[in-house]
């Protein structure tokens, strides 16, 4: 899965489809989520594994929702 597809799925997860206002933030959160997961020693295969992509997208959505707390 490519970065644009992950961004689209994150926007769907957060009900932000059709909006480009947060695209830069969402992309940054996707990269941060990936880095944080890998820092824990988990090897991700974002090219082939839907499960790994869903993990990164879900964690990025969590980070977005928790940013104000």
Number of C-alpha atoms within 10 A of each C-alpha: 12 9 14 10 11 19 20 17 19 25 20 13 14 16 10 15 13 9 9 11 9 11 15 11 12 23 17 13 22 25 15 16 21 22 14 14 15 12 10 8 8 12 11 17 12 18 11 10 12 12 12 17 23 15 17 25 25 18 20 25 21 14 16 15 11 9 7 6 4
